[in-house]
């Protein structure tokens, strides 16, 4: 029987509920239990796919093609579990489904209300994930902060679900902030007390309190929190700021958080096998060298827009006992060639990530040109690959007017064009080429050597592709199309074999990297950077 753990947040947003949920998942997995995570987002958007990266950060794509919250990336990386469309639920998707049912007449003329119709739909999403994965434990994080008007239906659904599940089958963990007042030298518990009171007013008594803090929690404050929030003293968990997010599971384990959870859910504790994770953290803390890597993108003002790229670079670094120093470069600053050269002069590798729209494209082309001409290890992702093809077509293959139809509908040489199946697509939400697709690699290519196999599967999120009308002309000029779709119609990987590492892919390898299993393409980049350094 699946046990349920609900995770809410209070006092302020961005407390790291996702990391706490992912870390607890790791601790349960280390005990041999099966675990899945879910994220409930209160916003009205159906999914984050059409939201600006500056608003929401990265859109994480699953194997089944769901465009989801970036927290699902943390869940997958920590628990090494592939998630899907059932694992991210938004208010928009819930209301959309309920309204469709009402229009069909499924409610037989009843007045459709938040209770029971919306809350029932939310509970059905919980049960849907349970039915699909059949996990021992299901961890459900509610986005936002308790007290937000948008999250009320989710909180009410949790209250109902806990009551229906029965004692010992579902618990609530509430994450709060303990602010430190330097003038008085105190950690203040009152904001946490108020937050728990708000949660109680909705009918939910949290069983565990996780307190974000910059300092150790004194015994007196821990006892005060336990008393006023009605939780056992051992259920007041301290979560201090860490240098690396991958230290959090070990910090929670030292406080017996998983044991407290298992006791409350009436499950016998097991010995945790965290040896590999401890070794990982040891490598993170004690790197033997540092590699400086530039990320040249359009959304660099918000690092969360590229969070999976950053983590994937770090994973490749961990495998090499190496720290990764990220240099953020706004591609618009590289439109001037001299400035581009200056910005890239002190890095050992460069990544050009995905994105949409024409802004900053000429700067990305200059970055790629510099990397190609100076043998600077380069990895292009999605739009980064398209830009690599455009740059090579213009400057090597003799197609001076080469461009993407996305940027110029009247380009003289549209070497990147809208995919055939995208020609008649209406609307933007969930209509791209999304999810896992197979790719066949050429033997003896750098990509093949990195993966160690001929057939791979990677996650996609794009509308445009290399125009096959120009593929042979560009290939004849020396750019190797080393990865193709199984039917040979779609270019998936390009590379320049004579350079140390010049590889670009149409897919998003960053979504499948793990801290203890770095993605082959990112590892290839960092290996080349270390060798060149």
LINSUL-V984630 format. One record per pair of residues at least 6 apart in sequence whose C-alpha atoms are under 8 Angstrom apart, sorted by the first residue. I is the first residue (numbers start at 1). J is the second residue. Records with the same first field share a line. If there is no record, write none. Layout:
I = J ; J
This chain:
1 = 136
2 = 130 ; 134 ; 135 ; 136 ; 137 ; 138 ; 169
3 = 136 ; 137 ; 138 ; 169 ; 170 ; 265
4 = 137 ; 138 ; 139 ; 140 ; 169 ; 170 ; 171
5 = 137 ; 138 ; 139 ; 140 ; 170 ; 171 ; 172 ; 173
6 = 139 ; 140 ; 141 ; 142 ; 158 ; 170 ; 171 ; 172 ; 173
7 = 17 ; 21 ; 139 ; 140 ; 141 ; 142 ; 172 ; 173 ; 174 ; 175
8 = 17 ; 141 ; 142 ; 143 ; 145 ; 146 ; 172 ; 173 ; 174 ; 175
9 = 15 ; 17 ; 142 ; 143 ; 144 ; 145 ; 146 ; 174 ; 175 ; 176
10 = 145 ; 146 ; 147 ; 174 ; 175 ; 176 ; 177 ; 192 ; 195 ; 196
11 = 145 ; 146 ; 176 ; 177 ; 191 ; 192 ; 195
12 = 145 ; 176 ; 177
13 = 144 ; 145
15 = 175 ; 176 ; 177 ; 212
17 = 141 ; 175
18 = 71 ; 74 ; 75 ; 141
19 = 71 ; 74 ; 75 ; 245 ; 248
20 = 248 ; 249
21 = 37 ; 75 ; 139 ; 140 ; 141
22 = 37 ; 74 ; 75 ; 78 ; 79
23 = 78 ; 248 ; 249 ; 252
24 = 249 ; 252 ; 257 ; 258
25 = 35 ; 36 ; 37 ; 75 ; 78 ; 79 ; 139
26 = 78 ; 79 ; 249
27 = 249 ; 253 ; 258 ; 272 ; 274
28 = 34 ; 35 ; 258 ; 272
29 = 35 ; 79
30 = 272 ; 273 ; 274
31 = 269 ; 270 ; 271 ; 272 ; 273
32 = 270 ; 272
33 = 135 ; 136 ; 137
34 = 135 ; 136 ; 137
35 = 79 ; 135 ; 136 ; 137 ; 138 ; 139
36 = 81 ; 83 ; 133 ; 135 ; 137 ; 138 ; 139
37 = 72 ; 75 ; 83 ; 87 ; 138 ; 139 ; 140 ; 141
38 = 72 ; 86 ; 87 ; 88 ; 89 ; 138 ; 139 ; 140 ; 141
39 = 69 ; 71 ; 72 ; 87 ; 88 ; 89 ; 140 ; 141 ; 142 ; 143
40 = 88 ; 89 ; 90 ; 91 ; 140 ; 141 ; 142 ; 143 ; 154
41 = 88 ; 89 ; 90 ; 91 ; 142 ; 143 ; 144 ; 151
42 = 90 ; 91 ; 92 ; 142 ; 143 ; 144 ; 150 ; 151 ; 154
43 = 90 ; 91 ; 92 ; 150
44 = 90 ; 91 ; 92 ; 93
45 = 90 ; 91 ; 92 ; 93
46 = 90 ; 91 ; 92 ; 93 ; 96
47 = 67 ; 68 ; 90 ; 92 ; 93 ; 429
48 = 56 ; 59 ; 67 ; 68 ; 69
49 = 59 ; 67 ; 68 ; 429 ; 430
50 = 428 ; 429
53 = 59 ; 299 ; 302 ; 305
54 = 299 ; 301 ; 302 ; 305
56 = 305
57 = 70 ; 302 ; 303 ; 304 ; 305 ; 306 ; 307
58 = 69 ; 70 ; 304 ; 305 ; 306 ; 307 ; 308
59 = 67 ; 68 ; 69 ; 70 ; 305
60 = 67 ; 68 ; 69 ; 70 ; 72 ; 73 ; 511
61 = 67 ; 68 ; 434 ; 435 ; 459 ; 460 ; 461 ; 511
62 = 68 ; 82 ; 83 ; 84 ; 85 ; 435 ; 436 ; 459 ; 511
63 = 82 ; 83 ; 84 ; 435 ; 436 ; 458 ; 459
64 = 84 ; 85 ; 434 ; 435 ; 436
65 = 84 ; 85 ; 434 ; 435 ; 436 ; 459 ; 460
66 = 84 ; 85 ; 430 ; 434 ; 435
67 = 85 ; 430
68 = 85 ; 88
69 = 88
70 = 307
72 = 83 ; 87 ; 88
73 = 308 ; 511
75 = 81
76 = 82 ; 83 ; 514
77 = 512 ; 513 ; 514 ; 515
78 = 514 ; 515
80 = 514
86 = 125 ; 128 ; 129
87 = 129
89 = 125
94 = 118 ; 121 ; 122
95 = 118
98 = 117 ; 118 ; 121
101 = 107
102 = 112
114 = 153
118 = 153
119 = 153 ; 154 ; 156 ; 157
120 = 157
122 = 154 ; 157
123 = 157 ; 158 ; 161
130 = 138
142 = 151 ; 154
143 = 151
144 = 151
145 = 151
146 = 195 ; 198 ; 199
147 = 198 ; 199
155 = 202
156 = 202 ; 203
159 = 202 ; 203 ; 204
162 = 169 ; 170 ; 171
168 = 264 ; 265 ; 266
169 = 265 ; 266
170 = 265
171 = 206 ; 207 ; 264 ; 265
172 = 204 ; 205 ; 206 ; 207 ; 208
173 = 206 ; 207 ; 208 ; 209 ; 210
174 = 196 ; 206 ; 208 ; 209 ; 210
175 = 209 ; 210 ; 211 ; 212
176 = 191 ; 192 ; 195 ; 209 ; 210 ; 211 ; 212
177 = 191 ; 192 ; 211 ; 212 ; 213
178 = 187 ; 188 ; 189 ; 191 ; 192 ; 211 ; 212 ; 213
179 = 187 ; 188 ; 189 ; 213
180 = 186 ; 187 ; 188 ; 213 ; 214 ; 215
181 = 187 ; 188
187 = 215 ; 217 ; 221
189 = 221 ; 224 ; 225
192 = 225
193 = 225 ; 228 ; 229
196 = 205 ; 206 ; 229
197 = 229
199 = 205 ; 206
206 = 231
207 = 230 ; 231 ; 232 ; 235
208 = 231 ; 232 ; 235 ; 236 ; 237
209 = 231 ; 235 ; 236 ; 237
210 = 236 ; 237 ; 238 ; 239
211 = 236 ; 237 ; 238 ; 239 ; 240
212 = 238 ; 239 ; 240 ; 241
213 = 238 ; 239 ; 240 ; 241
214 = 240 ; 241
215 = 240
216 = 238 ; 240
217 = 238
222 = 233 ; 236
223 = 233
225 = 231 ; 236
226 = 232 ; 233 ; 235 ; 236
234 = 260
235 = 257 ; 260
237 = 252 ; 255 ; 257
238 = 252 ; 255
239 = 248 ; 251 ; 252
242 = 248
244 = 284
246 = 281
247 = 281
250 = 278
252 = 258
259 = 269
262 = 268 ; 269
263 = 269
277 = 516
280 = 318 ; 515 ; 516
283 = 318 ; 321
284 = 318 ; 321 ; 322 ; 323
286 = 321
287 = 318 ; 321 ; 322 ; 323
288 = 321 ; 322 ; 323
289 = 321 ; 322 ; 323
290 = 322 ; 323 ; 324 ; 325
291 = 322 ; 323 ; 324 ; 325 ; 347 ; 348 ; 526 ; 529 ; 530
292 = 324 ; 325 ; 326 ; 327 ; 346 ; 347 ; 348 ; 349
293 = 324 ; 325 ; 326 ; 327 ; 347 ; 348 ; 349 ; 350 ; 351
294 = 326 ; 327 ; 328 ; 329 ; 344 ; 347 ; 349 ; 350 ; 351
295 = 326 ; 327 ; 328 ; 329 ; 350 ; 351 ; 352 ; 353
296 = 328 ; 329 ; 330 ; 331 ; 350 ; 351 ; 352 ; 353 ; 364 ; 367
297 = 328 ; 329 ; 330 ; 331 ; 352 ; 353 ; 354 ; 355 ; 360 ; 364
298 = 330 ; 331 ; 332 ; 355 ; 359 ; 360
299 = 305 ; 306 ; 330
300 = 306 ; 328 ; 329 ; 330
306 = 353
308 = 510 ; 511
309 = 353 ; 510
310 = 326
311 = 510 ; 515
312 = 510 ; 513 ; 514 ; 515 ; 518 ; 519 ; 522
313 = 324 ; 522 ; 523 ; 526
314 = 323 ; 324 ; 515
315 = 513 ; 514 ; 515 ; 516 ; 517 ; 518 ; 519
316 = 518 ; 519 ; 522 ; 523 ; 526
317 = 323 ; 324 ; 523 ; 526
318 = 515 ; 516
319 = 516 ; 518 ; 523
320 = 527
327 = 347
329 = 343
330 = 360
331 = 360 ; 361 ; 362 ; 363 ; 364 ; 367
332 = 359 ; 360 ; 361 ; 362 ; 363 ; 364
333 = 339 ; 340 ; 363
334 = 340 ; 343 ; 362 ; 363 ; 364 ; 366 ; 367
335 = 360 ; 362 ; 363 ; 364 ; 366
336 = 363
337 = 366
340 = 363 ; 366 ; 367 ; 370
341 = 370
344 = 367
348 = 376 ; 377 ; 529 ; 530 ; 532 ; 533
349 = 376 ; 377 ; 378 ; 525 ; 526 ; 529
350 = 371 ; 376 ; 377 ; 378 ; 379
351 = 378 ; 379 ; 380 ; 381
352 = 364 ; 368 ; 378 ; 379 ; 380 ; 381 ; 383 ; 384
353 = 380 ; 381 ; 382 ; 383 ; 384
354 = 381 ; 382 ; 383 ; 384
355 = 382 ; 383
356 = 383
357 = 406 ; 407
358 = 406 ; 407
361 = 387
364 = 384 ; 387
365 = 387 ; 388 ; 390 ; 391
368 = 378 ; 387 ; 388 ; 391
369 = 391 ; 392
370 = 376
371 = 377 ; 378
372 = 378 ; 499 ; 502
375 = 499 ; 500 ; 501 ; 502
376 = 500 ; 501 ; 502 ; 529
377 = 499 ; 500 ; 501 ; 502 ; 525 ; 528 ; 529
378 = 501 ; 502 ; 503 ; 504 ; 525
379 = 501 ; 502 ; 503 ; 504 ; 521 ; 522 ; 525
380 = 388 ; 503 ; 504 ; 505
381 = 504 ; 505 ; 506 ; 507 ; 508 ; 509
382 = 461 ; 462 ; 504 ; 505 ; 506 ; 507 ; 508
383 = 506
384 = 504 ; 505 ; 506
385 = 493 ; 494 ; 504 ; 505 ; 506
386 = 404 ; 416 ; 465 ; 466 ; 506
388 = 504
389 = 415 ; 466
390 = 402 ; 403 ; 404 ; 415 ; 416
391 = 402
392 = 474 ; 479
393 = 399 ; 400 ; 402 ; 415 ; 474
394 = 400 ; 401 ; 402
396 = 477
397 = 473 ; 474 ; 477
399 = 413
400 = 413
401 = 411 ; 412 ; 413
402 = 411 ; 412 ; 413 ; 414 ; 415
403 = 411 ; 412 ; 413 ; 414 ; 415 ; 416
404 = 411 ; 414 ; 415 ; 416 ; 417
405 = 411 ; 414 ; 415 ; 416 ; 417 ; 418
406 = 416 ; 417 ; 418 ; 464
414 = 467
415 = 466 ; 467 ; 468 ; 469 ; 470 ; 471
416 = 464 ; 465 ; 466 ; 467
417 = 464 ; 465 ; 466 ; 467
418 = 463 ; 464 ; 465
419 = 463 ; 464 ; 465
422 = 432 ; 463
425 = 431
432 = 461 ; 462 ; 463
433 = 460 ; 461 ; 462 ; 463
434 = 459 ; 460 ; 461 ; 462
435 = 458 ; 459 ; 460 ; 461
436 = 457 ; 458 ; 459 ; 460
437 = 457 ; 458 ; 459 ; 460 ; 485
438 = 455 ; 456 ; 457 ; 458 ; 485 ; 486
439 = 455 ; 456 ; 457 ; 458 ; 483 ; 484 ; 485 ; 486 ; 492
440 = 454 ; 455 ; 456 ; 483 ; 484 ; 485 ; 486
441 = 447 ; 448 ; 453 ; 454 ; 455 ; 456 ; 482 ; 483 ; 484
442 = 448 ; 454 ; 482 ; 483
443 = 449 ; 454
445 = 482 ; 497
446 = 495 ; 497 ; 501 ; 503
447 = 482 ; 483 ; 493 ; 503 ; 521
448 = 454
450 = 520 ; 521 ; 524
451 = 520 ; 521
458 = 507 ; 508 ; 509 ; 512
459 = 507 ; 508 ; 509 ; 511
460 = 506 ; 507 ; 508
461 = 507 ; 508
465 = 490 ; 491 ; 506
466 = 490 ; 491
468 = 489 ; 490
475 = 481
478 = 496
479 = 494 ; 495 ; 496
480 = 494 ; 495 ; 496 ; 497
481 = 491 ; 492 ; 493 ; 494 ; 495
482 = 492 ; 493 ; 494 ; 495
483 = 491 ; 492 ; 493 ; 494
484 = 490 ; 491 ; 492 ; 493
485 = 491 ; 492
491 = 506
492 = 505 ; 506 ; 507
493 = 503 ; 504 ; 505 ; 506
494 = 503 ; 504 ; 505
495 = 501 ; 502 ; 503 ; 504
496 = 502 ; 503
500 = 528 ; 532
501 = 524 ; 525 ; 528
509 = 519 ; 521
510 = 519
512 = 519
513 = 519
